[in-house]
Amino acid sequence: MKKIATVTGAALSALLLSTAALSDVQSLRGEKLDAMAKQSEKHEVMNVKGGIERSYKQQPPMIPHEVAKYEINLKVNGCLSCHSEKTYQEKKAPKVGDSHYMTRDGKVLPTLSSRRYFCTQCHAPQENADPLVQNNFHGAK
């Protein structure tokens, strides 16, 4: 019992010392990191009619609208309210690709594959923000 109390006390004191030391962490240029940190700015999400041009062949399409309020979990996928086979024509939205209804072995499924269910793993919304670094990338034409 004494060993457990001693180990727990040592771990807590090490944690307190390491937390205090973190506030004094400096960058390689000698500036304190706390002073350099600043609140991130809120940016406007791009809403682009007709979609966003792809930069390379087989790139997943980027999301041209806001998705922050869409719920995607094991029970609900907010993207399918517009992009499913049943609703895409009515909502005038692109249909989920046929590849999303296949297993990795190429077997066609009646419902969306669990491997393709979480849309934002591949499809990303875009923001109106200045680039963090200079970029001269040109997509494939």
C-alpha positions, 0 to 999 in steps of 0.5 A, spaced: 500 500 500 505 504 501 508 503 494 502 505 491 502 511 495 509 513 493 509 511 486 502 515 485 505 521 489 512 521 485 507 521 478 503 527 481 509 531 483 513 529 476 506 532 472 506 538 476 513 540 475 513 538 467 506 542 467 510 548 470 516 547 465 512 547 459 510 555 460 517 556 459 518 553 453 522 557 447 522 556 440 529 555 436 529 563 435 529 564 443 521 566 443 517 564 448 511 559 445 506 562 449 507 569 446 507 566 439 501 563 440 495 567 438 487 565 437 486 562 430 481 567 426 474 564 423 474 564 416 468 563 411 467 557 408 467 557 401 460 556 397 461 554 390 456 553 385 458 547 380 463 545 385 471 546 385 475 544 380 480 537 381 487 538 382 489 531 379 486 525 376 482 521 381 482 526 386 476 526 391 471 532 389 472 537 395 466 539 398 463 546 396 459 548 401 458 548 409 458 542 413 459 544 420 452 542 422 452 535 418 452 529 423 456 523 421 456 518 426 455 510 426 447 511 426 447 518 422 450 521 415 448 528 414 451 528 407 446 522 405 440 527 406 442 530 399 447 525 396 444 518 396 441 515 390 434 516 393 434 524 394 440 526 389 435 528 383 430 532 388 436 536 391 440 537 385 446 534 388 451 529 385 450 522 387 454 518 391 459 515 386 458 507 385 465 505 387 462 507 394 457 501 394 463 496 393 467 492 397 475 492 396 474 485 393 469 489 387 463 486 390 457 490 389 453 492 395 445 494 396 448 500 401 453 504 402 460 501 404 462 501 411 469 503 408 466 509 405 461 511 410 465 517 413 465 522 407 469 527 410 475 522 411 476 524 403 472 529 401 474 536 405 470 543 405 474 549 403 475 555 406 476 563 404 483 564 407 490 566 405 495 561 404 500 560 410 506 559 406 507 561 398 505 555 394 506 555 386 502 548 385 499 547 379 494 542 378 494 537 372 490 539 366 
